[in-house]
Amino acid sequence: MIITDTHTHLYSEAFEQDQKAMMQRAFDAGVERFFIPAIDSSYMQSMLELESNYPNNVFLMMGLHPTHVKENYKEELALVEEWLSKRKFFAVGEIGIDLYWDKTFLKQQQEAFVYQIRLAKKHKLPIVIHCRDAFDEIFETLEQEKGEDLFGIFHCFTGTLEQAHKALSYNMKLGIGGVVTFKNGKIDQFINQIDLKHIVLETDSPYLAPTPYRGKRNESAYIGRVVEKLSALYHISEEAIAQITTDNSKEVFGI
């Protein structure tokens, strides 16, 4: 059983002390493919080192995270563009809009989102969307940019059934992680109404640990709890969940 974690920050400072042991726990849990979202240029070196240590398992994305869109965002976007032009990445992400922490840079977040979507189209890459308190703003941009060359993953999907269908209409798959195991997560109430061909698995490690680890540091090994929950919700085996979602990830990332 091969499990794919389509969104995990394995280079995070949270894993500085035990990264090797944490990776081994993930391998032991059947997780063999890890897709690594970017945040900003300050993390680039640690991402490259991670890839170097696990070249057959770790696949990097490139992008500027919306919460890191600040006064210097144009410099950061120039670096994103430069990196995309000089080596292989598997997606542009994570990109999007986050209005939970701060609305100060909304205009700049929107500009950065559009700019990076167009970079993804230029390089024929999927996008990986970060959305927090910003469904309307995200959908407005996707409506503007929709087309056959727009595709990817709606990371950490926490919306309604209606919003799920809307995301799918823009060629997005839904990234499902620890939230599906939360008592108040809500997506567990309708996710089985979405065909599994539209679902990929993720952890967003070190964030959003599933039950029973909620509130603690998340890691890729815990994705088994998500597999277990989806198996119960869809009434199919955990092996089938792992197989279908891994196949879906191959469709998105091309590997």
Buried (B, 14 or more C-beta within 10 A) or exposed (E): BEBBBBBBBBBBEBBEEEBEEBBEBBEEBBBBBBBBBBBBBEBBEBBEEBBEEBEEBBBBBBBBBBBBBBEEBEEBBEBBBEBBEEEEBBBBBBBBBBBEEEEEBBEBBBBBBBBBBBBBBEBEBBBBBBBBEBBEBBBEBBEEBEEEBBBBBBBBBBBEBEBBEBBBEBBBBBBBBBBBBBEEBBBBEEBBEBEBEBBBBBBBBBBBBBBEBBEEBBBBBBBBBBBBBBBEBBEBEBBBBBBBBBEBBEEBBEE
